[in-house]
Amino acid sequence: MAVSHWDEVDSFEDAKDDGVVGIIHKAAESNNYFDPTYNQRKKDALAAGLLWGAYHFLRPGDMKDQAQYFVSKAGKNLDLYAADHEDEGVSLDDLKTFLREVKRLTGKSPIIYSGHVLKEQLGDRRDSELSQYRLWLAQYALGKPSWPKATFPQWWLWQYTEHGECDGIPGDSEGNLDLNKYNGTKRQLIDEWSEEVAPKPAPRKKRRGPRAKAKKAKARGGLRNRN
């Protein structure tokens, strides 16, 4: 569930009893705004046994500066970080710079939250760098959602409504509450919530000896036999 200072929270325990597994809370925006409810709610949610994550609302500007501000406010020891990409003034290159810097600072690969902005910027083309990140899709729809499948074969989370209901979390002043879906089991979500950046494997040395040549010749022969 995505929550910010706009949302009223009565009880994270009741929310957990109602089926909520984790909270992704707004921590910061641009390089000068920190959500005043973040720290206390982090303590309360963790005490209730919920998973915790933080998101940053990207604004045009210095992306490295924003990433550093976000991590300094959200903390370096979180299981989940998210980039909220909704401002059309933030380019894909800006987004990548922010993601790289958060990854460098925390050792965690952030997720990307976006809807129409990301769709319009990516179109049908594939972006190999962005494809390394998980997608948190924002699309309020009754049927199946659409997303940039060339870059993201599947969404990881889907925010499917802003008019949800949940025990313990009434939502904003107008009763709006964002709810999300995960395509898997509760155990899988818990396991996938934290994703560390895997170290790059050492390059394998190419074998130049007689055995390598024999394997190469055998492989060529196998391909020919299929024609």
Stockholm file with secondary structure:
# STOCKHOLM 1.0

chainA/1-227         MAVSHWDEVDSFEDAKDDGVVGIIHKAAESNNYFDPTYNQRKKDALAAGLLWGAYHFLRPGDMKDQAQYFVSKAGKNLDLYAADHEDEGVSLDDLKTFLREVKRLTGKSPIIYSGHVLKEQLGDRRDSELSQYRLWLAQYALGKPSWPKATFPQWWLWQYTEHGECDGIPGDSEGNLDLNKYNGTKRQLIDEWSEEVAPKPAPRKKRRGPRAKAKKAKARGGLRNRN
#=GR chainA/1-227 SS CEECTTSBCSCHHHHHHTTCCEEEEEEEETTTEECTTHHHHHHHHHHTTCEEEEEEECCSSCHHHHHHHHHHHHCSSCSCEEEECCCTTSCHHHHHHHHHHHHHHHSBCCEEEESHHHHHHHTTCCCTTGGGSEEEEECCCSSCCCCCTTTCSSCSEEEEESBCCCTTCCBSTTSCBCEEEESSCHHHHHHHHCCBCCCCCCCCCCCCSHHHHHHHHHHHHHHHHTC
#=GC SS_cons         CEECTTSBCSCHHHHHHTTCCEEEEEEEETTTEECTTHHHHHHHHHHTTCEEEEEEECCSSCHHHHHHHHHHHHCSSCSCEEEECCCTTSCHHHHHHHHHHHHHHHSBCCEEEESHHHHHHHTTCCCTTGGGSEEEEECCCSSCCCCCTTTCSSCSEEEEESBCCCTTCCBSTTSCBCEEEESSCHHHHHHHHCCBCCCCCCCCCCCCSHHHHHHHHHHHHHHHHTC
//
